Amino acid sequence: MGSSLAALRRPRTGRYLAAASLGAVALALAAPAAAQSAQAPQIPPPAPAPAPGVPSAAAPADRAVTMIDQPGVPVAGESADQPSEGGIVVTGFRSSLARALNMKKQENASTDSILAEDIGKFPDLNLSESIQRIPGVALQRDGGEGRQITVRGLGPQFTRVRINGMEALTTAGGADASGGTNRSRSFDFNVFASDLFNAITLRKTAEASVEEGSLGATVDLRTARPFDYKGFTLTASLQGDYNDLSKKVTPRGAFLISNTFANGTLGALLSVAYTKRQLIEEGPSTVRWAPATSFAPGFQSVGGVSCLNAAGSAALSPAPGDCAAVDAAQHPRFPRQDWYYDDQRRIGVTASFQWKPSDNTLISLDGLYADFKGTREERYLEAPSFSVGGACTAASRNSTCGIADTDVTSSKITNGVMYAGTFNDVDLRVEDRFDQLDTKFKQVTLDGMQKFGDQFTLTFAGGHSISQHRNPVQNTLTFDQFNIDNYSYDYGSPSGRAPVFNFGTANLTDPNSWVLSQIRLRAATADNVFDSAQAAFNWKPSDDFQIDFGGEWKKYKFTTTELRRQNAASPSTNQEPTIPAAIAGMPLSGLGHLVTVGGYTFFAPDYATADGQLHFGDPTAFGGAFALGPGPALGNNATVRERDQGAFLQASFHHDFGSMVLRGNVGVRYVETRTASTGYAIVANAINQITVNSSYHDWLPSANIVFEPVRNFDIRFAAAKVMSRPSLGSLNPGATINVSGANRTVSGGNPFLLPYRANSYDIAFEWYFQPGGLLSLALFEKDVGSFITTLQSRGVFSTNPFGLPTTLMTAACGNLAGCDATTIFTFSSPANTPGGPVQGFEVNYQQPFKFLPGFLSHTGVLLNYTGVKSKIKYLNAAGAVVAINDLTQLSRKSANATLYYEDSKFSARVSAAYRSGYLTQIPAAEAGNDVQGTNSTLNVDASVQYTINKHLKVTIEGINLTDEYQDQYVDSRDMLSVYHHTGRELLFGVRYTF
């Protein structure tokens, strides 16, 4: 198995009705200003020039494109409140839809945009929640708000994000169930307040003039600039945010001031946005499900019949009674109730300066700062012994023995799932985890445009961005209570979501019944730094033809760390179960308090009180018991340096054949990528650094053709070769042993990974049947030829494919129960493997109902539906195909619906966003399970706005009106993994514009 793995590692190789009622009261259906897009007159295309707002070589501002008849759509320099030359005032949501639709029609590539519906006001509270209204986009949530996006079935790691034209990456932290610390290329949109941005453009097809790196889409985020507005502009908003689960009201505000000077040749803008959130997340979880056979020797007895030999070290053969059936049945590894409390603060600042000394020159300097920080407390009431294997010893039988000391007195098994049971000798645990989290993002970009006569244009840009995520405190205290009789759990069915627990003989509220079992101290960081420069030339010899060429240089550095309690003499030894004698002798009554989670009251650790007494941040306390180091978590300590150099050549054309129009572009991009991956390994009980260099290059041709056989009917065709670079964590040349909680894993990286590569094809039919109206159908396919799969195998540690000695396992286990030479570990490592096709379609319908009588003429609708399927080959460590299934993160169905009403005084809308279930891991982590995934969601939002006068507006918004649950599952039998909710949010506020 080791040789096969090494070869593959080489480079060659009832809520909905209630929500409906609330939505009806809100009158009309809500969604953000999502309408299909490309470039608007006031927001010229961001490629190849990195910052939107500068007419680019690929799409000069004066190019001839058939425009949809859109009366009253504001043009460059007009605010939404100002009349256009036609004298018709179009404001708010409908105006943003019309402008976005015009942008879409102008583009040669397939794009969609969302525009601010008012100065400094985006249609949704979170960027990703706005983006999800675009056809083909699905959202992943964390803490009740959008965090990452999937586009056309391709997960967050395949989406590249540019801010003001320069590539950037922001990463944050989250609960373990939501991905924890982000060490990937996936962009965390929840770092930013949406009020900071004026436009989002999603590029679904590739152009040579747009930098490589995306299999799914390139997302362009554009902050406001002074030349977007006419003269002096000031706007401010203030809201209160009430959550019906936390029962808290928190503030939210935004401010923007902009002005132009020197006859409109100079401009300056400043905007600030602030958000505070306090929310509760609660519900049951299991971590995963597994059979007792994964925790040898298995249960001690079933129904009074002994299943083990006299020594308790091995299962009897043949198995008597029901022992075999019960041991083989899936049971929850950690049946538990969870409770989280998040206290978050998000602040963002943008500044922009523009200079336009003549019509031929434009220079823009933009700065963006964001700080997303908070604390999170997590509490759990659980039974960990269902995940502990190993034979009992005289010392462990009365404490941490686990399954080998557990008697199954009764059970209910259906379809191989023990969804209910009563047990003796079960160990209980209560946890209190406290996190401090902070992500700071800073970016500065300078870009410009210079025309040389009528035929030549130079665009250039340079910038620097840094995202620094800090999780300096991720500390957990656990109390254990051993050998509880008559403990039971009942999930109602194999797919039940409302478990009932009975804690039998346990004394949950007595501090003297608990023992301090673990002190986990972990500190994590993740930094992403970009330095970029690019330049492009446009030669336009005629109105029908132009050539663009240019190049880019990019330097990228990713650094991540994780520190845990470490013994300097033995850096890999797990110190978390080691309790200093001075602490072990303390009465727990002074370290905890009574809490209630899921209706169960129990004595639990009080982290704040314990920290005040024990001083976890002091590395000298208790003889250095809290000193931290990287040794126990080497796999999460790595640096990846990347240098990319690229060049492109693109020809664009536009020709009228009578009433027909043919336009588009054809080009090629070349890019070379060089990486240096640094990780760590323990050799001779010392930490040693390992650095591995690698490189690869790609030729990426592309074509985008638009044919307009009749006015306002476009047929689009696109084809391209595309690539996406490997996940950052996968490039770590080191390996790590993880024995935390229920995990018994060994994970290795692969610095020789080649990128994901695919051939992409799109065809679309778009009918702009009336001003503001669109009916379209898009068909797409990506033939993924080079994929990256995490190869897995299972066995005792001595069978690991990395050649690691068992002494490392012994050190990692320390004195942790159920962690020894007989424990089954999961070994995993990424490798390049064959991929498969991803195919789908999008249907999009958008229409303002101006033809209807009376007030109905102020209504409109947005509807879209996306269907996607894929056939990806998943391999095991031996290189054999073990599954052909969908891509992870791919939802086969997604849909959005928005119904809105808008007149000069009153506007209202309601939106619904549906995402079908998707897979998150193939094969599943545990024996006997095929997949892990997340079930479908339907999120409903609503908003109402009333304009008192031209300066003042009042707003009410409802978010997550169905109180949708985050529903993660294990196996096709839909066994519960995580089932959490965060409550509904109601926001009320005012907006002032001068």
N, C-alpha and C positions, 0 to 999 in steps of 0.2 A: 504493500500500500504506500510505503514511504517513497519508493521510486516512482510510482505512478503520480503521486502528488507533486513530487519535485519536477517531473516532466511537464505537468500542466502549469506549474509556476513559472516556467521559463517563458521568455518573451515570444517564442514561436507559437509557440503554441497559444284611549279616550282623550290625549293631549291635543290632537289636531282640531277637534271640534271647538274646544275652548279657544284655541289660537285663532280659528276662523272667525269666531265671534269678536275677539279683540280687533282683528284685522278689519272687520266690517265696520266697527265703530270708528276706526281710523279712516275709513272711507278711501278705498282704492288700494292698489297694490304697490308694494314698495320694492325698490331695488335701486342700485346706484346708477349714475349716469353712465351706463355701459351701453355703448353702441359701437358697432364695428368701425374700425378706424384705420388711419395711417397718419397723414400729416395735415394739420389745419393751417390756414393762412398765417395765423399768429404763432403757430408752433411748427416751424418747418422741420423736415425729417432729421432725425438724429444721426443718420449714417450717410456717408462715412464720417462726417464731422462729428466729434463725440458729444457735443452739447446741442440739444435741440434749441432752436432759436437762431442758429446760424444756418443760412441756406447752404445745403450741402452739395458736393459735387455730384452725388448720385441723383439728386432731385432738386435742381435749381428752382428758386422761387418763381421764376417766370416761365416755367415749362408749360406747354399747352396740354391741358387735360380737360376732357369734357366734365363740366360741373353739373351736379344735380341742381335743379331749380329749387332753391331754398330761400324763399323770401324772408327777409328780416334776420338772417343769420349774421351775427356780428363779424366784422372783418378785423384785420390786424389793427391794434390800437384801440378798439372799442371795448368797453366793458359790457357785461351782460345787461346793465341797466340803461345803456345808451342806444338810441335808435340808429339803425343802419341807414345807408343812403336811401333805401326805399321808404324810410319813415315809419316802418312797422317795428314795434318794440317786441322782441322775443327774449324772455328772461328765464332763468332758472333751469329746471330739469329738462324741459323740452328743448330749450336752446342748446344745452350741452349735448343732447342726443343728435340734434340736427348738425351741429358742427363736427361731431365725431363721425357721423355718416359721410359727410363730405370728405373728411380725411381718408376714410376707407376707400372711397371711390378713386381718389387721386393716385393711390399707391400702385406701383407695379407688383410688389410682393403682397402676400396675404397678411393683413394686419387687422387688429381691432384696437380701439381706444376707449378710454374713459376720461372725461374732462370734468374739471371743476364746474359745478352748477352755479356757483356764485364766487365772488372774490374770497379766496381763502377758505372755501367750503367744498370739501369733497363729498360725494354722495353717501359714503359709509364711514364708520368710525375707524376702520382698520383698512389698510391698503389691500391686503389679500382678500378681504370680504368684498371689496369693490371688484377686484379682478375676477372673482369667481362668477360674476354675472356674464362674463364673456363666454361665448360658446367654446366648449372643449376644455374649460378650466374647472378643476375640482379643488376643494380646500381641505387642508388638515388643520385641526384646531388644537389649542393647548390653553388650558385655563379659561375656557369659555370664549376665546377669540381666535381668529385665524392666525396661523403661524407660517405655513408653507403651502405651495400650490403644486398641483399636478396638471400638465397640459397634454391633452390628447392621449391620455394613458401613460405618459412618461413622467416618472416621479420627480420630486423636487431637485434631485441631484443632476437632472438633465436640463434644468432651466438656468439660463445665465441672465444676470441682472446688471444693467447699466444705470448709473445715477448721473444725470446731466452728461450723458454720453460716455462716461468712463466706467469700466467694469469695477464692481465692488462686491463685497461679501460681508454680510453681518450675521453673526451667530450668537445665540443666547442659550440659556439653560432652561430646563424644565423638569418636571417630575419624571421618574424612570419610565413610567407608562407612556409618556409623551416624547420619549427619546433622550431625556437627560441633556447633558452638555453636547451641543452640536459640534462635531468634529468632521463634518463633511463639507461638500460644496453646496449644500442646500441653503438657500437664502431665507433668513428668518424675518418676515415682513413685520412682525409685531414689535420690532425695535422702534419703528417710526409711527408717529401720529400722522394720520392722513391729511390733516390740515396743512402740512408742510408742502404739499404737492399740488401742481396745477393739472398735470396730465400723466396718464399711463398709456403706453403703447405696447401691445403684445405682438411680436413679429413671429408668425407661424411658419413662414417659408424663408429659406436662406437666400441671401444675396452676397455676391463676392465682396461688395463694399462694406458688409457688416462682419465684424470679427467672429471667428469660429468659437466653438466651445459648447454649443447647444444641440442636443438631439430633439428636445421638446419645443422650446421657444426662447426668444430673447425678449426680456422685459425692459423697456425704457421708462425710467421714472424721471419726471421733470419738475424741478422746483420753480417757483414763481420768479420772474425777472421784471425789472422796472419798465421795460419797453412793452410788456404785455398790457399795460394800462396807460390811460391818457392823463398825463399830469399828476397832480397830487391825489393819492388814494389812501384811505384809512378804513380799516374794518376791524371789529373786535367781536368776540362771542364769549358767552359764559353759560355753562350748563351744570346741572346737578344730575348725577347718575345714581339711581336707586336700584339695588339688587334685591330681589324678593327672597333669596335664600340666606344671604348674609345679613339682610335687614340694615344695610349701610347706605348712606348717601355720601358720595364723593364728588369733588369738583373737577371740571374740565373747562379749559379756556384756550382761546387763540387770539392772536393779534398780528396785524400786517399793516405796515406803512410803506408807501412808495411815492417817489416823485421824480420828475425829470427837470433838467436844468439846461441852461445855455442853448435856448431855442430847440430843445428836444434832442440835443446831441449827447448829453450826459444823463445817466439815470442811476438811482440808488434805491435799494429795497431791503427791508428787514422784516422778518416774520418770526413769531415765537408761538409754540404750542405746548400746552401742559395738560397732562392727564393723571389722575390718581384713581386707582381701583382697589377695592377691598372685597374679596369674594371668598366664598366657601365652595369647595368641591368635595363631594362625598358619594359613597356607594360601596358595594362589595367588590372584591377581586380575589384571584386565586394564584397569581403569578403565572402558573401553567398547570396542566394536568399530566399525570404520569402513572404508570403501573407500579405496584410494589416490587415487581421483578427488577426494576431499575435501581432498587435500594436493597441489594442483597444483605441478608438472606430472606427478607420479606417479613410479613406479619407473623407474630409469635403464635397466634391461634385464631381460629375462625369457628364461631358457634360452639366453643368449648373444646374443640378438637385441636390438639397441638400440631403445628405445621413445621416445626424445626426439630432438629436432633437434640439429644440430651444436653449438649454443650451450647445449644442455641447459636451455632455458627454456620449452619447450612440448612436448606430446606429439605424435608424428607422426600425421598423418591422411591416409589411413586407417591404423589401428594395425596394425603387422606382427605376425605370429606369434600368440603367446598374450598379447600385451601388454594387449589390451582386456579379456580375461577375468580376468587377474590383477589389473589395476587396479580392476576393478569388484567383485572379491570382498572380502568382509568379512575384515579381519585385526585381531588384538588391538592396540589403541593402545599399551598398556604391558604386554607380556607380562612377568610378574614373580612373584617369591616374596616373601611378607610375613611379618613377625614383630613382634608387639607385646608389651610387658611393662607391665602395670598394677599400680601399688601404691596402694591406696585405703584411706582411713580415713573412717568414717562415725560421727558422734556425734550423739545427739539427747537433748533434755531437755524434759520437760513439767512444768508446775506448775499446780495448780488449787486454788482456794479457793471454798467454797460457804457461804452463809448462808441458813438457813431459819428465820426467827423465828417463823413460824406456818405452818399448812397453806395459807394464802392467799398467801404470799410466798416467792419463791426468787430469790436473786442468785448468779450464778456468774462468777468471774474466771478465765480460762484463759490460760496462756502456753505457747508452743511455740518451741523453738530447735533448729535442725538445721545441721550443718556437714558437707558431703560434699566431701572434698578428696583429691587424689592427684596422682601423676605418671604419665606414660605415655611410653614410648620406642617408636618405630616404626623398623624397618629394612626396606629394600627393595633387591632386586637386580633390575634391569629393563633394558629396551632402549627408550629414549625416542624414538629416531630414527624409529620407525614413526608418530609423531604430528607430525613436523616436515615442513612443506611449504616451497615456495619454490625458485627456481632457485639452483643453486650459483654461488658466486663464487670467485675465486682464493683469497680469504682463508678462506672457509668450507669449501671442499672437503676440506681435510685436518682439519677439526674438526667443525663443527656443521651440516653441510649438510642431512642428513636423507634423506628418501625419494628425492630426485632424485639422490642419490649411491649408492643401494642397488641391488644386482643380485640378482635372484631366480634362483638356480641350479636350484632344484627346488621344487615345490609340490604339495599335495594339496587339491583343491577339491571340495566336495560341497554341493549346494544353495546355491551362491553364497557359501560360507564357506571361506576358506583356513585350515583348521584345523592344517596342518602345512606347514613350508617350511624351506629352507636358503638363506642369504643371505650376500653379501659386502658389505663396507663398512657395517656396522651399528655404531651407537654404543651403549655401555653406560653405565649409571649406578648408583651405590650411594647410598642416602640414609640419613641418621640424623636423625630428628625427635624433639624432646623437648618435652613439654608439662607445665606446671604448671597444675592445675585446682582451683578452689575455688568451691563454691556455699554461701552462708550464707542461711538462712531464719529470719526472726523474725516472730512473730505474737502479738498480745495481743487478746483479746476479752472484752467485758463484756456479759452478757445477764441478763435477769430476767423474772420473771412475777409479776403481781399480780392476784389475783381481787378483784372487787368484788361481793360477794354471790354468789348462785347463777347469775346470768345473764351477768355481764360479766367478761372477762379481758383484761388488757393484757399483751402481750409486747413486749420491746424488746431491741435489741442494737446494739453498735457495736464497731468493731475496726480495727486497723491491721496490715498485713503487708508485708514487704519481702523479696524474693528478690534476692540479689546474686551473680551469676556472674562470676568472674574467671578469665581465661586469660592471665596476664601474660607467660608464656613459651610461645610456640609457634614454636620455632626449628628450622630445618632446614639441614643441610650436605649438599652433594652433590659427589661425585667422578665425573668422566666419563673414559671411555676410548674412543678414536675408531677408526673404520674397521677393525672386527674382521671377518675373513673366516671362512667356514664356520660362522657362527652359525646355530643352528636351534632351532625350537620345534615340539612335536608334542603336540596336545591329544587325539589318538586319534580324535576325531570332532568334528563341529560343536558337540556338547553335552558334550564331555569335561570332566571335573573333576580330572584328574590329569596336568597337563602335564609333559613332559620337555624340559629345555633342554640344549643343547650350546653352549658358549661359544667354540668354535673356537680361533682364534689368540690369544684374550685371555689375559693374564697376570693372573688375578684376585687373586693374593696378593702381588704386588709393588707396594709403595707408589709406586715410580718410574714405573709404568705409568699412574697416575691423575693427573688434573688437578682442582684445586678449581674447580668451575664456578658454584656459587651459594651465597649465604648469605641465607637467608630468615629474617627476624625479624618476627613478627606477634604482636600483643597484642590480645585481644578481651575485651569485657565485655557483659553483658546484665542489666539491672535491671528488676524488675517491682514496683511499689508500689501497694497498695490501701488506701484509706480508705473505710470503709463505715459507714452508719447505717441502721437500719430500725426500724419499729414497726408493730404489728398489734393490732387489737381483735377480740374475739370476743363476739358476742351470741348467747346460747343461750336463746331464749324457751321451748323445750320440749325433751324428750329426743329428739324426732324431727327437729328443725330447728335450724340455726344459721347465722349470717352472719358472715363474716370480711372485714375490710377493713383496708387499711394502705398503707404506702408505703416506698420505699427511695431512698437517695441514695448514689452511689458515685463516687469520684474515682480514676482509674487513670492511672498514668504508666509508659510503657515507654521505656527508653533503652538504646541499644546503640552500641558503638564498635568499630572495628578500626583499629589502627595498623600501618603497615609502614615499611620503610626509605624515607625521603623526602628528596629534594633540595629545600631550601627555595626555591631559585630557580626550580625547575620541579616543583611539588608532585605532578603526576600521573605523573611519569616513573618507570618501573619500575627500581628500583635493585638488585633481587635478583641479576642476573647480573654486577653491578659488583663486582669484587674489588680492594680497595686494593693498590697495588703492593707495599707492605711485607709484606702477607699472601701475595700470589702468589709472592713469593720464598722463602717458608718451605718447608722439606722436609715433605712430607705424612706422613712416618714419625712425626713428632712430633704429628700431629693425628688419628691413627687407630689401628686395631688389627685383628687378624684375628677374624672372627666366622663362625658357621655358621648359615645359614638354609635350611630345606627340603632339607638334605643337601648344600648347596653352601657351600664355605668361600671367603671373599674378604676383601680388605682394605677396611675401611669407616671412615667418620668416627667418631670417639669424641667425642660432644658434650661430655661432662663435661670431658675433657682440653682440648678446643679452647676451651671457655668459660673455663677457668682461664688460658689463655694469651692469648686475644683479647679477653676482657671484653665480651661482647655487650651486657651491661646498661649499659655506659658510653656515653652519647650523644656524648662528646667524643673517644672513642678513635679512632685512625687518621683524624684530621682530620674527625671527625663522621660517619664512614661508617655508624655504627649509630644515628644519630638517627632517631627515629620520628615519623610524622605520618599524618593521615588521608587525604592526597591520593590515594595509589594504590588506596584501597579505599573511596571515598566512599559507595558503595551500602550499606555495612554500618555507616554512621554516621547515626543517625537518632533522633528522639524522637517518640513518639506520646502525646498527652494526650487522655484520654477522660473525659467526665462523663456519667453516666447518672442519670436520674431516672425513677422508676416508681411506679405505684400499681395496686392490684388490688381487686376486689370478688368474693367467692366465697360461694355458698350451698351448704351441705351438708345432706343429708337422710338419714334412716334410718327405714324403716317396715316393720313386720311385717304380712304378709297371711296370717294363720294360720300355717302352717308355712313360708311363703315370706317372703323378706326382699329388700327393694330399698333400696339405699343408694348414695351417691355425692356428687359435687359438680359444680357448673357455675359458671363464672366468666369474668372477662375481666381482662386486664392491659394497661396502657398504659405504654409506655416511650419516652423520648426520649434519643437519643444525640448528643452533640456531640464532634467530634474536632478536634484541631489537630496536623497532621503536619509535622514539621520534617526537612528533608534538606539536602543540600549540592550545590553545582555549582561547577565551575571556570570562571571568567570572567576574561579578560585575565590569565591565569596566576596568579589568586588564588582562594582558596576563599571562596565566598559562601554564606550561609545562605538557605534557602527555607522559608517556612511557609505551609501551605494549611489553611484551615478548612472543615469540612463538617459536615452534620447530617442526621439522618433520624429517623423515629419509626415505631412499630409498635403496632397494636391486635392483641392476641393472645388470642382466646377459647379456652376449653378446657372439656371435659366428661369426667368419669370416672364410669361407671355400673357398679355391681356388683349382679347379680341372683342370688339363692340360691334356686333352685326347690325343692331338698331340702337337708337339713342336710349341710354339708361338701362341697357342690358349688357352685362359684361360676362365673358367667359374667360376664366383664369386657368392657366396651366403652369405648374412649377415642377422642376426636377433639380436635385442637388445631391452631392455627397456631403455628409455632415459627420462631425465627430464630437465627442464629449470626453473630457479627461477623467481618469480614474478618481474615485473617492479618496480624499486626503488620508483618512485613517487607514486605508488599504495599502498605502505605500510605505508604511512603517516597516523597516527591515527587522525589527525585534519581535519577540513573542511575549505573551503575558499569561500568567496563570491566575484565574479568578475563582475564589472559593467564597465569595461574599453571598450571604443569604442563601438562596436556593441554588445559586450558580456553582457548577463544577465544570469549568471550561478552560481550554487552552486555545488562545487565538494568536495567529501569526499573520504578519503582513507580507506584501510582495512588491518590492520596489521596482521590479521589472515589468509591471503591468503595462500593457498597451491600452490606448483609449477605446472607448466604445465607438464603433463606426457603423454607419448605415447609409443606404441609398433611400432618398426621400422623394415621393411623388405626390402631387396634389392637383386636383381639378375642381373648379368651383363655378357655379352658375349664380349670378347675382342680378336681380331685377329690382331696380329703384323705381317702383311703380308710381310714386307720388312724392312730393316734398316731404322728407322725413320718413318715408316708407321704404322697406326693404324686405324682400323674400329671397332667400338664398339656400343653396344646397352645396356642400363641399364634401368631396371624397378624398381620403388621404391614405397613404400607405408608407410605412418605413420598414425597409428590409434590413433588420439589424444583423450584420454579418459577424461582428466581433462584439462579444458580450463579456461581462465580468460576473462570475458566480462565486459565492462563498461555498467552498467544498467542505463537507462535513463527514466525520466518522465518529464512532463511539467505542469506548473500551476503557479498560483500566489504564492508569497513567503510563505504565511501562510500554504500552502499544502506541504511544504518541508518534506521529509521523515527522516530528521536528528533531528527533534525536535528543530530547531533553532528558537529563538524568533524573531518577526518582528522588534524589536528594532535594531537588527544587520543589517537588510536590510536598515532601515532608515538611520543608520549611514554610511553604505557603499555607499548609493546613494548620501548622502550629498545634494547639490543643483543641482545635475545633472539632466538635462531635460529627461523626459521619463523614470523615474526610481522611482516607487512608489508602493503602495499596489495593484494597478491594473495591474502592469507590469507582463508579462509572463516570468518566469524563467525556465531554463533547469537544472534539478537536475541529478547528475550522481555520481555513486560509483561503484568500481570494485567488482566482486564476482566470485567465482569458479562456473563454469557451465559445462554442457556436451559439448564435442567438436565435433569431426567428422573425417572422413577420408581425408587424403591428398595423392593423387595418381599422378604418372607421369612417364615420360620416358625421356631418353637422348640418342641422336644419335651423335656420334663423328667420324669425318673422318679427318685424318692427313696424308699427303704424300709429300715427296720431289720428284719432277719429274726428277729423275736422268736418267731415261730411254729415255727421249726425246732428239732429236738431237740438236746440237749447243747450243746457249745461253739458250734455253728452259730447258736444263738440270740443270740450276741453279735456276729454279723456284720451287715453292711448294705452297701448299694450306693447310689451316686449316678451317674446317667447323664444326659447331655443332648446334644442335637444341634441345630445351627442351620444353616439353608440360606438364603442371600441372593443376590439378583441385582439388577442395575440396568442402566439404559440411559441413559447420560449423553452428551450431545453435546459433542464437543471440536472447537474451531474453530482455524483458522490466523489469521495477522495480517490477512488480507484479509476475515475474517468468514465464510469458507466452512467448512462442517462437513467435517472430515477424518477423523473417527472417531466411532462410536457404540459405547461399550464400558462396562465396569464402572467404578464409582468407584475412584480410587486408594485403596489400603489396604483394599479390600473383599475378604475371603476368602469364596468362595461356600459353603464348608463349614467348620464348626468343631465340635468335639466334645470332651467331657470324660468320663472314667470314673474312679470311685473305688470301691474295695472296702476295707472296713475291718473290723477286729475290736477289741472293747473290752470288758474286764471290770474288776473292781475293782483288779486288779494289772497287767494287761498290755494294751497297745493297740498296734496296728500297722495300717498302711494303705499302699496303693500307688495312685498317680494317674497317669493319662495325659492329656495335653492335645494335641489335634491341630488344626492350622490349615492349610487348603489354601493354595495359592499366591495371591498378590495382585499387582496392578499398582502401580508407584510413579511412573511417568511416562508420559503419553500426549499427543502422540506422543513417540517416543524422541528423545534429543538428537542422534543421528547420522543422516546420510543413509542411506536404505535399510533402516532399522530401524523397526518399528512401535511397540513398547512396551518398557518396562523394568519389571522386577518382582523379586519374591522368591518362591522355591519353597516348597513345603509343609514343615512341621516336625511332629515328634512328640516331645514331651518327657515323660519318665517320671521320677517322683520317688517316694521311699518313706521311711517313718519307722517307728520302733519306740520305745516308751516302757515302762519298767518302774517301778512304784511300790514302793519299798522300805518306806516307811511314810507316814503322813499328811503328813509334812514333806518327804520326800526322794524324788526321782525321777531316773532315769537315761535318757538319750535317745540314739538313733542315727538320723541322717537321711542319705539319699542323694539328691543333686540332679543332674539331667541325666544319668541313668544310661545313656542311649544316646549320650552325647557328640554331641549333634545339631549339625549344621553350619549356619551362616548362609550361605544359598545364594542369591545375587543373580544375576540373569541379564539379558541384553540380547536383545530381539527374540523373536518367537514360535518362532524356531529354537533358543532356549534356550542361547545362547552365554554362557559363563562371564563374570561380572563380578567377584564376590567369593565365595570359598569358604573360610570360616574356621571353626575350632572352638576351644573354650576348655577342654575336658576335663570330667571328672566331679568332683563334690565329695562328700566324706564328712564329716559333722559328728557329733561325739560329745561329750556333756556331761552336766551334772547341773543339777537345779532344786531350790531349797529354798524352802519356803513356811512362814511362821509364822502 
